[in-house]
Amino acid sequence: MLRNGADIRYVQEMLGHEDLNTTQRYTHIVIKDLQQVHGRTHPFARKD
């Protein structure tokens, strides 16, 4: 879900975790995924 743009708080709620740190233990985001999101969403990264 995170790789497709879901907010981690939404994932947290779906999993029923009270603490975000618990959710983060189960999520592994690689730098390549972060770079792709940055490239798609950050205003200075866009090449319009």
PQR file with spaces between the fields and no chain letter, atoms N, CA, C, O and H, PARSE charges and radii, in Angstrom:
ATOM       1  N    MET     1       0.819   -1.188    0.000 -0.4000 1.5000
ATOM       2  CA   MET     1       0.000    0.000    0.000 -0.0000 2.0000
ATOM       3  C    MET     1       0.868    1.259    0.000  0.5500 1.7000
ATOM       4  O    MET     1       0.590    2.219   -0.719 -0.5500 1.4000
ATOM       5  N    LEU     2       1.915    1.240    0.810 -0.4000 1.5000
ATOM       6  CA   LEU     2       2.787    2.417    0.879 -0.0000 2.0000
ATOM       7  C    LEU     2       3.451    2.694   -0.461  0.5500 1.7000
ATOM       8  O    LEU     2       3.601    3.850   -0.856 -0.5500 1.4000
ATOM       9  H    LEU     2       2.142    0.460    1.394  0.4000 1.0000
ATOM      10  N    ARG     3       3.840    1.657   -1.145 -0.4000 1.5000
ATOM      11  CA   ARG     3       4.491    1.832   -2.451 -0.0000 2.0000
ATOM      12  C    ARG     3       3.544    2.422   -3.482  0.5500 1.7000
ATOM      13  O    ARG     3       3.985    2.977   -4.488 -0.5500 1.4000
ATOM      14  H    ARG     3       3.717    0.718   -0.824  0.4000 1.0000
ATOM      15  N    ASN     4       2.248    2.304   -3.237 -0.4000 1.5000
ATOM      16  CA   ASN     4       1.263    2.871   -4.149 -0.0000 2.0000
ATOM      17  C    ASN     4       0.710    4.197   -3.668  0.5500 1.7000
ATOM      18  O    ASN     4      -0.284    4.692   -4.200 -0.5500 1.4000
ATOM      19  H    ASN     4       1.890    1.853   -2.420  0.4000 1.0000
ATOM      20  N    GLY     5       1.357    4.779   -2.651 -0.4000 1.5000
ATOM      21  CA   GLY     5       1.009    6.127   -2.233 -0.0000 2.0000
ATOM      22  C    GLY     5       0.136    6.266   -0.996  0.5500 1.7000
ATOM      23  O    GLY     5      -0.251    7.377   -0.634 -0.5500 1.4000
ATOM      24  H    GLY     5       2.164    4.377   -2.219  0.4000 1.0000
ATOM      25  N    ALA     6      -0.178    5.153   -0.343 -0.4000 1.5000
ATOM      26  CA   ALA     6      -1.000    5.244    0.868 -0.0000 2.0000
ATOM      27  C    ALA     6      -0.210    5.919    1.980  0.5500 1.7000
ATOM      28  O    ALA     6       0.997    5.715    2.113 -0.5500 1.4000
ATOM      29  H    ALA     6       0.137    4.251   -0.637  0.4000 1.0000
ATOM      30  N    ASP     7      -0.896    6.714    2.766 -0.4000 1.5000
ATOM      31  CA   ASP     7      -0.274    7.358    3.915 -0.0000 2.0000
ATOM      32  C    ASP     7      -0.050    6.319    5.005  0.5500 1.7000
ATOM      33  O    ASP     7      -0.896    5.454    5.230 -0.5500 1.4000
ATOM      34  H    ASP     7      -1.876    6.879    2.658  0.4000 1.0000
ATOM      35  N    ILE     8       1.092    6.409    5.680 -0.4000 1.5000
ATOM      36  CA   ILE     8       1.420    5.420    6.711 -0.0000 2.0000
ATOM      37  C    ILE     8       0.406    5.427    7.852  0.5500 1.7000
ATOM      38  O    ILE     8       0.193    4.404    8.504 -0.5500 1.4000
ATOM      39  H    ILE     8       1.779    7.112    5.497  0.4000 1.0000
ATOM      40  N    ARG     9      -0.212    6.572    8.091 -0.4000 1.5000
ATOM      41  CA   ARG     9      -1.229    6.640    9.156 -0.0000 2.0000
ATOM      42  C    ARG     9      -2.462    5.818    8.780  0.5500 1.7000
ATOM      43  O    ARG     9      -3.109    5.234    9.650 -0.5500 1.4000
ATOM      44  H    ARG     9      -0.038    7.402    7.561  0.4000 1.0000
ATOM      45  N    TYR    10      -2.783    5.772    7.499 -0.4000 1.5000
ATOM      46  CA   TYR    10      -3.899    4.950    7.039 -0.0000 2.0000
ATOM      47  C    TYR    10      -3.570    3.466    7.246  0.5500 1.7000
ATOM      48  O    TYR    10      -4.408    2.688    7.701 -0.5500 1.4000
ATOM      49  H    TYR    10      -2.257    6.247    6.793  0.4000 1.0000
ATOM      50  N    VAL    11      -2.345    3.098    6.906 -0.4000 1.5000
ATOM      51  CA   VAL    11      -1.904    1.720    7.105 -0.0000 2.0000
ATOM      52  C    VAL    11      -1.926    1.381    8.595  0.5500 1.7000
ATOM      53  O    VAL    11      -2.338    0.290    8.988 -0.5500 1.4000
ATOM      54  H    VAL    11      -1.664    3.730    6.536  0.4000 1.0000
ATOM      55  N    GLN    12      -1.476    2.331    9.416 -0.4000 1.5000
ATOM      56  CA   GLN    12      -1.486    2.154   10.865 -0.0000 2.0000
ATOM      57  C    GLN    12      -2.899    1.845   11.366  0.5500 1.7000
ATOM      58  O    GLN    12      -3.101    0.923   12.156 -0.5500 1.4000
ATOM      59  H    GLN    12      -1.141    3.218    9.096  0.4000 1.0000
ATOM      60  N    GLU    13      -3.857    2.620   10.901 -0.4000 1.5000
ATOM      61  CA   GLU    13      -5.245    2.428   11.320 -0.0000 2.0000
ATOM      62  C    GLU    13      -5.781    1.083   10.855  0.5500 1.7000
ATOM      63  O    GLU    13      -6.459    0.387   11.611 -0.5500 1.4000
ATOM      64  H    GLU    13      -3.692    3.370   10.259  0.4000 1.0000
ATOM      65  N    MET    14      -5.480    0.715    9.621 -0.4000 1.5000
ATOM      66  CA   MET    14      -5.962   -0.567    9.093 -0.0000 2.0000
ATOM      67  C    MET    14      -5.404   -1.746    9.884  0.5500 1.7000
ATOM      68  O    MET    14      -6.088   -2.749   10.086 -0.5500 1.4000
ATOM      69  H    MET    14      -4.929    1.280    9.007  0.4000 1.0000
ATOM      70  N    LEU    15      -4.146   -1.613   10.333 -0.4000 1.5000
ATOM      71  CA   LEU    15      -3.522   -2.695   11.085 -0.0000 2.0000
ATOM      72  C    LEU    15      -3.915   -2.682   12.562  0.5500 1.7000
ATOM      73  O    LEU    15      -3.657   -3.641   13.290 -0.5500 1.4000
ATOM      74  H    LEU    15      -3.591   -0.798   10.169  0.4000 1.0000
ATOM      75  N    GLY    16      -4.538   -1.590   12.992 -0.4000 1.5000
ATOM      76  CA   GLY    16      -4.980   -1.505   14.379 -0.0000 2.0000
ATOM      77  C    GLY    16      -3.883   -1.156   15.364  0.5500 1.7000
ATOM      78  O    GLY    16      -4.007   -1.437   16.557 -0.5500 1.4000
ATOM      79  H    GLY    16      -4.748   -0.812   12.401  0.4000 1.0000
ATOM      80  N    HIS    17      -2.816   -0.552   14.884 -0.4000 1.5000
ATOM      81  CA   HIS    17      -1.714   -0.166   15.766 -0.0000 2.0000
ATOM      82  C    HIS    17      -2.007    1.168   16.438  0.5500 1.7000
ATOM      83  O    HIS    17      -2.397    2.128   15.774 -0.5500 1.4000
ATOM      84  H    HIS    17      -2.716   -0.324   13.915  0.4000 1.0000
ATOM      85  N    GLU    18      -1.821    1.229   17.742 -0.4000 1.5000
ATOM      86  CA   GLU    18      -2.000    2.492   18.452 -0.0000 2.0000
ATOM      87  C    GLU    18      -0.789    3.403   18.269  0.5500 1.7000
ATOM      88  O    GLU    18      -0.932    4.625   18.238 -0.5500 1.4000
ATOM      89  H    GLU    18      -1.504    0.448   18.281  0.4000 1.0000
ATOM      90  N    ASP    19       0.384    2.824   18.149 -0.4000 1.5000
ATOM      91  CA   ASP    19       1.634    3.580   18.052 -0.0000 2.0000
ATOM      92  C    ASP    19       2.190    3.468   16.633  0.5500 1.7000
ATOM      93  O    ASP    19       2.319    2.371   16.091 -0.5500 1.4000
ATOM      94  H    ASP    19       0.500    1.831   18.173  0.4000 1.0000
ATOM      95  N    LEU    20       2.515    4.608   16.045 -0.4000 1.5000
ATOM      96  CA   LEU    20       3.058    4.617   14.681 -0.0000 2.0000
ATOM      97  C    LEU    20       4.374    3.847   14.604  0.5500 1.7000
ATOM      98  O    LEU    20       4.684    3.261   13.566 -0.5500 1.4000
ATOM      99  H    LEU    20       2.411    5.500   16.486  0.4000 1.0000
ATOM     100  N    ASN    21       5.147    3.840   15.677 -0.4000 1.5000
ATOM     101  CA   ASN    21       6.417    3.101   15.676 -0.0000 2.0000
ATOM     102  C    ASN    21       6.203    1.613   15.432  0.5500 1.7000
ATOM     103  O    ASN    21       7.040    0.960   14.808 -0.5500 1.4000
ATOM     104  H    ASN    21       4.895    4.316   16.520  0.4000 1.0000
ATOM     105  N    THR    22       5.106    1.080   15.913 -0.4000 1.5000
ATOM     106  CA   THR    22       4.791   -0.326   15.677 -0.0000 2.0000
ATOM     107  C    THR    22       4.583   -0.568   14.195  0.5500 1.7000
ATOM     108  O    THR    22       5.079   -1.554   13.648 -0.5500 1.4000
ATOM     109  H    THR    22       4.426    1.611   16.420  0.4000 1.0000
ATOM     110  N    THR    23       3.858    0.319   13.547 -0.4000 1.5000
ATOM     111  CA   THR    23       3.609    0.184   12.109 -0.0000 2.0000
ATOM     112  C    THR    23       4.916    0.284   11.331  0.5500 1.7000
ATOM     113  O    THR    23       5.133   -0.465   10.379 -0.5500 1.4000
ATOM     114  H    THR    23       3.456    1.119   13.991  0.4000 1.0000
ATOM     115  N    GLN    24       5.778    1.197   11.729 -0.4000 1.5000
ATOM     116  CA   GLN    24       7.034    1.397   11.020 -0.0000 2.0000
ATOM     117  C    GLN    24       7.931    0.169   11.083  0.5500 1.7000
ATOM     118  O    GLN    24       8.745   -0.045   10.185 -0.5500 1.4000
ATOM     119  H    GLN    24       5.602    1.805   12.503  0.4000 1.0000
ATOM     120  N    ARG    25       7.796   -0.623   12.108 -0.4000 1.5000
ATOM     121  CA   ARG    25       8.593   -1.858   12.193 -0.0000 2.0000
ATOM     122  C    ARG    25       8.248   -2.821   11.060  0.5500 1.7000
ATOM     123  O    ARG    25       9.086   -3.599   10.605 -0.5500 1.4000
ATOM     124  H    ARG    25       7.134   -0.449   12.837  0.4000 1.0000
ATOM     125  N    TYR    26       7.008   -2.748   10.622 -0.4000 1.5000
ATOM     126  CA   TYR    26       6.536   -3.679    9.595 -0.0000 2.0000
ATOM     127  C    TYR    26       6.594   -3.099    8.186  0.5500 1.7000
ATOM     128  O    TYR    26       6.249   -3.772    7.214 -0.5500 1.4000
ATOM     129  H    TYR    26       6.327   -2.115   10.991  0.4000 1.0000
ATOM     130  N    THR    27       7.017   -1.893    8.085 -0.4000 1.5000
ATOM     131  CA   THR    27       7.101   -1.279    6.761 -0.0000 2.0000
ATOM     132  C    THR    27       8.554   -1.026    6.408  0.5500 1.7000
ATOM     133  O    THR    27       9.310   -0.473    7.206 -0.5500 1.4000
ATOM     134  H    THR    27       7.298   -1.346    8.874  0.4000 1.0000
ATOM     135  N    HIS    28       8.932   -1.425    5.230 -0.4000 1.5000
ATOM     136  CA   HIS    28      10.294   -1.242    4.753 -0.0000 2.0000
ATOM     137  C    HIS    28      10.231   -0.473    3.445  0.5500 1.7000
ATOM     138  O    HIS    28       9.841   -1.007    2.406 -0.5500 1.4000
ATOM     139  H    HIS    28       8.317   -1.873    4.581  0.4000 1.0000
ATOM     140  N    ILE    29      10.622    0.787    3.518 -0.4000 1.5000
ATOM     141  CA   ILE    29      10.585    1.632    2.330 -0.0000 2.0000
ATOM     142  C    ILE    29      12.010    1.808    1.841  0.5500 1.7000
ATOM     143  O    ILE    29      12.865    2.323    2.562 -0.5500 1.4000
ATOM     144  H    ILE    29      10.939    1.220    4.362  0.4000 1.0000
ATOM     145  N    VAL    30      12.258    1.387    0.636 -0.4000 1.5000
ATOM     146  CA   VAL    30      13.601    1.518    0.090 -0.0000 2.0000
ATOM     147  C    VAL    30      13.774    2.912   -0.507  0.5500 1.7000
ATOM     148  O    VAL    30      12.796    3.551   -0.896 -0.5500 1.4000
ATOM     149  H    VAL    30      11.564    0.969    0.050  0.4000 1.0000
ATOM     150  N    ILE    31      15.006    3.375   -0.579 -0.4000 1.5000
ATOM     151  CA   ILE    31      15.298    4.722   -1.057 -0.0000 2.0000
ATOM     152  C    ILE    31      14.787    4.951   -2.476  0.5500 1.7000
ATOM     153  O    ILE    31      14.381    6.062   -2.814 -0.5500 1.4000
ATOM     154  H    ILE    31      15.800    2.856   -0.263  0.4000 1.0000
ATOM     155  N    LYS    32      14.803    3.920   -3.300 -0.4000 1.5000
ATOM     156  CA   LYS    32      14.312    4.063   -4.669 -0.0000 2.0000
ATOM     157  C    LYS    32      12.834    4.452   -4.681  0.5500 1.7000
ATOM     158  O    LYS    32      12.421    5.293   -5.480 -0.5500 1.4000
ATOM     159  H    LYS    32      15.134    3.017   -3.025  0.4000 1.0000
ATOM     160  N    ASP    33      12.043    3.850   -3.810 -0.4000 1.5000
ATOM     161  CA   ASP    33      10.623    4.190   -3.717 -0.0000 2.0000
ATOM     162  C    ASP    33      10.455    5.642   -3.309  0.5500 1.7000
ATOM     163  O    ASP    33       9.633    6.358   -3.882 -0.5500 1.4000
ATOM     164  H    ASP    33      12.379    3.166   -3.162  0.4000 1.0000
ATOM     165  N    LEU    34      11.226    6.084   -2.324 -0.4000 1.5000
ATOM     166  CA   LEU    34      11.141    7.466   -1.868 -0.0000 2.0000
ATOM     167  C    LEU    34      11.528    8.438   -2.977  0.5500 1.7000
ATOM     168  O    LEU    34      10.904    9.488   -3.129 -0.5500 1.4000
ATOM     169  H    LEU    34      11.893    5.503   -1.859  0.4000 1.0000
ATOM     170  N    GLN    35      12.544    8.096   -3.745 -0.4000 1.5000
ATOM     171  CA   GLN    35      12.968    8.962   -4.844 -0.0000 2.0000
ATOM     172  C    GLN    35      11.886    9.061   -5.914  0.5500 1.7000
ATOM     173  O    GLN    35      11.684   10.126   -6.497 -0.5500 1.4000
ATOM     174  H    GLN    35      13.051    7.243   -3.622  0.4000 1.0000
ATOM     175  N    GLN    36      11.201    7.975   -6.170 -0.4000 1.5000
ATOM     176  CA   GLN    36      10.134    8.002   -7.167 -0.0000 2.0000
ATOM     177  C    GLN    36       8.977    8.885   -6.702  0.5500 1.7000
ATOM     178  O    GLN    36       8.429    9.655   -7.491 -0.5500 1.4000
ATOM     179  H    GLN    36      11.365    7.110   -5.696  0.4000 1.0000
ATOM     180  N    VAL    37       8.608    8.780   -5.439 -0.4000 1.5000
ATOM     181  CA   VAL    37       7.539    9.618   -4.906 -0.0000 2.0000
ATOM     182  C    VAL    37       7.963   11.077   -4.955  0.5500 1.7000
ATOM     183  O    VAL    37       7.175   11.944   -5.335 -0.5500 1.4000
ATOM     184  H    VAL    37       9.053    8.155   -4.798  0.4000 1.0000
ATOM     185  N    HIS    38       9.176   11.345   -4.583 -0.4000 1.5000
ATOM     186  CA   HIS    38       9.703   12.718   -4.616 -0.0000 2.0000
ATOM     187  C    HIS    38       9.630   13.261   -6.035  0.5500 1.7000
ATOM     188  O    HIS    38       9.193   14.392   -6.249 -0.5500 1.4000
ATOM     189  H    HIS    38       9.816   10.641   -4.275  0.4000 1.0000
ATOM     190  N    GLY    39      10.051   12.470   -6.990 -0.4000 1.5000
ATOM     191  CA   GLY    39      10.039   12.893   -8.385 -0.0000 2.0000
ATOM     192  C    GLY    39       8.644   13.173   -8.920  0.5500 1.7000
ATOM     193  O    GLY    39       8.466   14.044   -9.772 -0.5500 1.4000
ATOM     194  H    GLY    39      10.406   11.551   -6.817  0.4000 1.0000
ATOM     195  N    ARG    40       7.657   12.440   -8.424 -0.4000 1.5000
ATOM     196  CA   ARG    40       6.278   12.621   -8.879 -0.0000 2.0000
ATOM     197  C    ARG    40       5.563   13.756   -8.164  0.5500 1.7000
ATOM     198  O    ARG    40       4.658   14.367   -8.733 -0.5500 1.4000
ATOM     199  H    ARG    40       7.802   11.732   -7.732  0.4000 1.0000
ATOM     200  N    THR    41       5.948   14.050   -6.933 -0.4000 1.5000
ATOM     201  CA   THR    41       5.134   14.956   -6.131 -0.0000 2.0000
ATOM     202  C    THR    41       5.775   16.270   -5.728  0.5500 1.7000
ATOM     203  O    THR    41       5.060   17.238   -5.468 -0.5500 1.4000
ATOM     204  H    THR    41       6.682   13.554   -6.471  0.4000 1.0000
ATOM     205  N    HIS    42       7.083   16.338   -5.667 -0.4000 1.5000
ATOM     206  CA   HIS    42       7.726   17.567   -5.208 -0.0000 2.0000
ATOM     207  C    HIS    42       7.727   18.604   -6.327  0.5500 1.7000
ATOM     208  O    HIS    42       8.123   18.295   -7.451 -0.5500 1.4000
ATOM     209  H    HIS    42       7.664   15.552   -5.878  0.4000 1.0000
ATOM     210  N    PRO    43       7.288   19.835   -6.037 -0.5600 1.5000
ATOM     211  CA   PRO    43       7.174   20.860   -7.082  0.2800 2.0000
ATOM     212  C    PRO    43       8.488   21.152   -7.815  0.5500 1.7000
ATOM     213  O    PRO    43       8.470   21.430   -9.014 -0.5500 1.4000
ATOM     214  N    PHE    44       9.606   21.096   -7.124 -0.4000 1.5000
ATOM     215  CA   PHE    44      10.878   21.404   -7.763 -0.0000 2.0000
ATOM     216  C    PHE    44      11.460   20.205   -8.528  0.5500 1.7000
ATOM     217  O    PHE    44      12.413   20.364   -9.291 -0.5500 1.4000
ATOM     218  H    PHE    44       9.620   20.871   -6.150  0.4000 1.0000
ATOM     219  N    ALA    45      10.902   19.030   -8.331 -0.4000 1.5000
ATOM     220  CA   ALA    45      11.381   17.843   -9.021 -0.0000 2.0000
ATOM     221  C    ALA    45      10.643   17.608  -10.331  0.5500 1.7000
ATOM     222  O    ALA    45      11.109   16.847  -11.179 -0.5500 1.4000
ATOM     223  H    ALA    45      10.128   18.901   -7.711  0.4000 1.0000
ATOM     224  N    ARG    46       9.517   18.244  -10.499 -0.4000 1.5000
ATOM     225  CA   ARG    46       8.705   18.032  -11.704 -0.0000 2.0000
ATOM     226  C    ARG    46       9.375   18.659  -12.915  0.5500 1.7000
ATOM     227  O    ARG    46      10.010   19.711  -12.838 -0.5500 1.4000
ATOM     228  H    ARG    46       9.138   18.863   -9.810  0.4000 1.0000
ATOM     229  N    LYS    47       9.209   17.976  -14.024 -0.4000 1.5000
ATOM     230  CA   LYS    47       9.794   18.430  -15.287 -0.0000 2.0000
ATOM     231  C    LYS    47       8.669   18.685  -16.283  0.5500 1.7000
ATOM     232  O    LYS    47       8.527   17.969  -17.274 -0.5500 1.4000
ATOM     233  H    LYS    47       8.694   17.121  -14.087  0.4000 1.0000
ATOM     234  N    ASP    48       7.875   19.710  -16.007 -0.4000 1.5000
ATOM     235  CA   ASP    48       6.723   20.044  -16.880 -0.0000 2.0000
ATOM     236  C    ASP    48       7.156   20.825  -18.089  0.5500 1.7000
ATOM     237  O    ASP    48       6.323   21.185  -18.922 -0.5500 1.4000
ATOM     238  H    ASP    48       7.990   20.292  -15.202  0.4000 1.0000
